[in-house]
Amino acid sequence: MIADRAPPSEDTIVNAINYRQLEIFHAVMTTGSVTAAASALNLSQPAVTKILRSTEERLGFFLFHRVGGRMVPSDDALVILHDVERLLQDMSSVNQTIVNVRLGRSGALNIVGVPPMCQVIIPKAIAKFARERPEVQISFAQRDGNVVMQYVASQRADVGLSFLVPLHSSVDSATLSERDMVCIVPRGHYLADRSCVTAADLEHEQFISYPQDSRLQPLISTAFTSSKSEVPRRIQATSIVTTWALVQQGAGIGIVENISRLNELYDNIVAVPFQPSISVRLDCITPRNKPPSRLAQQFIQTVLEMLAE
């Protein structure tokens, strides 16, 4: 008889009881029978009976009495029931959290991008990502290329999206897309129906250029030089987004990257291939000393899906 045995020490009790034993105890308590508990836990009845008896031996007291073929909880079982239920709920919560982390359903993600990517691609990616992971906390910032680099290097951001990212000792970069730049003109402009626009075509146009210290203007200048054409400098815009806005209003025509899909926001603009070709790449940057989390990897994959649409 269990009652005849010397009571076990506290250390023996704590070390002897495992999650499965508590789960079986709770199942028998809630279902009222070993058979029902076995069915609920997808175990055999003999296995449940064996584990239950082993648990009682370890505890040093009975958990159930058989009365008329029924399993009646002992007074001691009723005493521990509340704590067992709380522990099982906590374990269930821990298990769910582990699953959420593994599947990228919870946690926090900080994203930063250059202005063109922050108008269409990143918002679409965040919207899709957030719908599938409602528990994830997302921070989103728009910054110029140098600041995007600083955010990621200092680990203020988990993921950064920028064009033509230079080498940096504190970040890793990977190219997500690479495409040739295009010339954007107002709809109805005589260049809108061309199969391509050349540097020579733009010499006498109201051309929108960029500052020489930008990452794009040296590429554009090289293209004009290779074509033995002069770069017209009638209007200067500080960003690609500004160029689109100026062209939309008929202020001139410009050359822009063809990755960020800003055409979805400007219905009065036509994008025409530009020659000589100028290749621009979109890079994803992550902190070098902090491997990308599952959330960061999954967000990058979502961005790739947006780019492929």
KEGU-830616 format. One line per field, with one value per residue (C-alpha): residue in one letter; x, y, z. Coordinates in Angstrom, 1 decimal. Layout:
BEGIN
code <- [a	...]
X <- [X	...]
Y <- [Y	...]
Z <- [Z	...]
This chain:
BEGIN
code <- [m	i	a	d	r	a	p	p	s	e	d	t	i	v	n	a	i	n	y	r	q	l	e	i	f	h	a	v	m	t	t	g	s	v	t	a	a	a	s	a	l	n	l	s	q	p	a	v	t	k	i	l	r	s	t	e	e	r	l	g	f	f	l	f	h	r	v	g	g	r	m	v	p	s	d	d	a	l	v	i	l	h	d	v	e	r	l	l	q	d	m	s	s	v	n	q	t	i	v	n	v	r	l	g	r	s	g	a	l	n	i	v	g	v	p	p	m	c	q	v	i	i	p	k	a	i	a	k	f	a	r	e	r	p	e	v	q	i	s	f	a	q	r	d	g	n	v	v	m	q	y	v	a	s	q	r	a	d	v	g	l	s	f	l	v	p	l	h	s	s	v	d	s	a	t	l	s	e	r	d	m	v	c	i	v	p	r	g	h	y	l	a	d	r	s	c	v	t	a	a	d	l	e	h	e	q	f	i	s	y	p	q	d	s	r	l	q	p	l	i	s	t	a	f	t	s	s	k	s	e	v	p	r	r	i	q	a	t	s	i	v	t	t	w	a	l	v	q	q	g	a	g	i	g	i	v	e	n	i	s	r	l	n	e	l	y	d	n	i	v	a	v	p	f	q	p	s	i	s	v	r	l	d	c	i	t	p	r	n	k	p	p	s	r	l	a	q	q	f	i	q	t	v	l	e	m	l	a	e]
X <- [0.0	1.2	0.2	2.6	5.7	7.9	7.1	9.5	11.7	10.9	13.7	12.5	9.0	10.2	12.6	10.2	7.1	7.2	4.9	3.4	2.4	0.7	-1.0	-2.4	-3.5	-5.3	-6.9	-8.3	-9.6	-11.4	-12.8	-13.6	-12.1	-8.9	-10.5	-11.6	-8.3	-6.4	-8.6	-8.1	-4.3	-4.1	-2.6	-3.5	-5.5	-2.8	-0.2	-2.3	-3.0	0.7	1.8	-0.9	0.2	3.8	2.9	1.0	4.0	6.3	4.0	3.4	-0.4	-3.3	-4.7	-7.9	-10.1	-12.2	-15.8	-18.4	-16.2	-15.6	-12.4	-13.1	-10.4	-8.8	-8.8	-5.0	-5.7	-8.2	-5.6	-3.0	-5.5	-5.4	-1.6	-1.4	-3.9	-2.0	1.3	-0.2	-1.6	1.8	3.4	0.8	1.5	5.3	4.8	2.6	5.2	7.9	5.8	5.1	8.8	9.7	7.1	7.8	4.4	5.6	8.4	9.5	10.9	12.5	12.5	14.2	14.2	15.1	12.2	11.3	11.0	8.9	6.1	4.9	7.0	7.8	4.2	2.8	5.2	4.4	0.7	1.0	3.5	1.3	-1.9	-0.2	1.5	-0.8	1.3	4.4	5.3	6.6	8.6	9.0	11.2	12.0	15.5	18.1	20.7	23.4	21.1	19.6	23.2	23.7	20.4	21.4	25.0	24.0	21.3	18.5	17.0	16.9	16.4	17.3	16.5	18.6	20.0	23.7	24.8	28.6	30.8	30.6	32.4	29.3	26.6	26.0	24.3	22.5	21.1	17.3	16.8	18.8	17.2	18.1	17.0	14.2	13.3	9.9	7.9	4.4	1.8	1.3	4.9	6.4	9.0	6.3	5.8	9.5	10.8	13.7	15.0	18.7	21.0	21.1	17.3	17.5	20.1	17.5	14.7	13.6	15.7	15.5	19.0	20.3	23.0	26.5	27.1	24.0	24.6	22.6	23.9	27.5	26.0	23.8	26.7	28.8	26.0	25.8	29.6	29.8	27.2	29.1	26.2	25.9	23.9	21.3	21.0	17.8	16.1	17.7	15.8	17.2	15.4	13.8	10.4	10.8	11.6	8.4	6.4	7.9	7.3	3.7	3.2	4.8	7.9	10.3	11.5	13.9	15.8	14.8	15.4	12.8	12.5	10.3	7.2	6.3	4.3	1.5	1.2	1.6	-1.0	0.2	3.7	5.1	8.3	10.5	13.7	16.8	20.0	22.8	21.6	22.3	22.0	20.8	20.5	18.3	20.2	19.0	21.3	21.4	23.7	26.9	27.3	23.7	22.4	19.0	16.1	13.4	11.2	13.8	14.3	10.6	10.1	12.9	11.2	7.9	9.7	11.0	7.4	6.3	9.1	8.2	4.5]
Y <- [0.0	3.5	4.7	2.2	3.6	6.3	9.7	10.7	13.8	17.1	16.7	13.2	14.5	17.5	15.4	12.5	14.2	15.0	16.7	13.5	12.3	15.7	15.6	12.1	13.0	16.1	14.0	11.5	14.3	16.0	13.0	10.9	7.6	6.0	4.9	8.4	9.9	7.3	8.2	11.9	11.5	8.9	6.4	2.8	2.3	0.0	2.7	5.3	3.0	2.2	5.8	6.8	4.1	5.1	8.7	7.8	5.8	8.7	11.2	8.9	9.3	8.1	10.4	8.3	5.8	3.3	3.5	1.4	1.3	5.1	7.0	9.3	11.9	11.8	14.8	15.1	15.2	18.0	20.0	19.9	20.1	24.0	24.2	21.3	23.1	26.4	24.6	22.8	26.1	27.7	24.9	25.1	28.8	28.2	25.5	27.9	30.6	28.2	27.3	30.9	31.8	28.8	29.7	33.5	34.3	36.4	38.8	42.2	43.4	46.7	47.7	50.7	51.6	54.3	56.5	54.8	51.4	52.9	54.0	50.7	47.5	47.7	48.8	45.9	43.5	44.7	44.5	40.8	40.0	41.5	39.8	36.4	37.2	39.4	39.0	40.5	44.0	45.9	49.2	50.9	53.9	55.8	57.2	58.1	55.5	56.5	56.6	53.2	51.9	53.5	52.0	48.5	48.8	50.0	47.3	49.8	48.0	44.2	44.7	47.6	48.0	50.4	50.8	50.3	49.6	50.1	47.7	48.2	46.3	46.1	44.9	42.0	42.7	40.6	41.7	41.2	42.6	44.2	46.1	48.8	52.3	53.8	57.3	58.6	61.1	62.5	60.5	62.1	63.3	62.5	60.2	58.1	55.9	55.2	51.7	53.3	56.8	57.6	60.1	62.1	62.4	64.2	66.8	69.5	68.3	69.7	67.1	66.4	65.4	64.5	66.0	64.8	63.3	61.0	57.3	57.6	60.8	59.5	56.5	58.7	61.1	58.1	57.0	60.5	60.7	57.3	58.5	61.7	63.7	66.5	66.0	68.7	70.3	72.4	70.9	69.1	66.7	65.3	61.9	59.5	60.1	63.8	63.1	61.1	63.9	66.5	64.4	63.8	67.6	68.1	69.9	67.7	64.2	62.1	58.8	56.5	53.0	50.4	48.3	50.2	50.2	53.8	53.7	52.3	55.7	58.0	57.3	60.2	58.8	56.4	54.5	53.9	51.9	54.0	53.6	53.1	50.8	51.7	48.7	49.4	46.8	46.7	45.4	43.9	44.7	43.0	43.5	41.4	40.6	39.5	36.7	37.5	36.2	34.0	37.0	39.0	36.1	35.6	39.4	39.4	36.4	38.5	41.4	39.0	37.9	41.5	42.2	39.1	40.2]
Z <- [0.0	-0.8	2.7	4.3	2.6	3.9	2.3	-0.5	0.0	-1.7	-4.2	-5.2	-5.9	-7.9	-10.0	-10.4	-11.9	-15.6	-18.0	-19.3	-15.8	-15.0	-18.4	-17.7	-14.2	-15.6	-18.4	-15.9	-13.7	-16.5	-18.3	-15.3	-16.6	-17.7	-20.9	-21.9	-20.9	-23.0	-26.0	-25.5	-25.3	-28.1	-25.7	-24.7	-21.6	-20.0	-20.7	-18.9	-16.0	-15.6	-15.7	-13.3	-10.8	-11.2	-10.5	-7.3	-6.1	-6.7	-5.0	-2.0	-2.0	-4.0	-6.8	-7.4	-5.8	-7.7	-6.6	-8.4	-11.5	-11.5	-10.9	-7.9	-7.2	-3.7	-1.5	-2.2	-5.9	-5.5	-3.6	-6.4	-9.3	-9.6	-9.7	-12.2	-14.5	-14.2	-15.0	-18.0	-19.3	-18.9	-20.8	-23.5	-23.8	-24.0	-26.7	-28.7	-28.4	-29.6	-32.6	-33.3	-33.2	-35.3	-37.9	-37.7	-36.3	-33.4	-32.4	-33.7	-37.0	-37.9	-41.5	-43.2	-46.9	-49.4	-50.6	-53.9	-52.2	-49.4	-51.8	-53.2	-52.7	-49.0	-48.0	-50.1	-48.5	-45.0	-45.6	-46.8	-44.0	-41.3	-42.5	-42.1	-38.8	-36.7	-33.6	-35.1	-34.1	-37.2	-37.3	-40.7	-41.5	-44.8	-45.0	-47.7	-48.7	-46.3	-43.3	-44.3	-44.1	-40.6	-39.3	-40.3	-39.2	-35.8	-35.6	-35.3	-38.3	-39.0	-42.8	-45.1	-48.8	-50.8	-54.3	-55.2	-51.6	-51.2	-49.3	-45.5	-42.8	-40.5	-43.0	-45.3	-48.6	-51.2	-54.5	-54.8	-58.2	-61.0	-63.9	-66.5	-65.8	-67.9	-69.2	-67.8	-69.8	-69.5	-71.3	-74.8	-75.0	-78.5	-76.8	-75.1	-78.2	-78.8	-78.4	-76.6	-75.7	-76.2	-74.5	-77.7	-77.6	-74.2	-75.0	-75.8	-73.4	-70.1	-68.4	-64.6	-63.2	-59.8	-57.6	-58.6	-55.2	-55.5	-56.4	-59.7	-61.3	-62.0	-63.8	-65.9	-66.7	-67.8	-70.1	-71.7	-72.0	-73.7	-76.2	-76.8	-75.5	-73.0	-69.8	-69.8	-66.3	-66.4	-63.3	-60.5	-58.2	-54.9	-55.3	-57.7	-56.0	-56.7	-60.3	-60.7	-59.1	-61.5	-64.6	-63.5	-63.4	-66.9	-65.6	-67.6	-68.2	-66.2	-65.9	-63.0	-61.7	-62.9	-59.7	-57.3	-59.5	-58.9	-62.1	-60.0	-58.4	-61.4	-64.2	-66.3	-66.9	-69.5	-68.9	-72.0	-72.1	-72.1	-74.1	-73.4	-70.7	-67.1	-64.7	-61.2	-58.4	-55.4	-52.4	-49.1	-46.2	-42.8	-39.8	-40.2	-36.5	-36.1	-38.4	-39.9	-37.7	-39.2	-39.4	-41.3	-43.7	-44.3	-44.9	-47.4	-49.2	-49.1	-50.8	-53.5	-54.1	-54.5	-56.9	-59.0	-59.4]
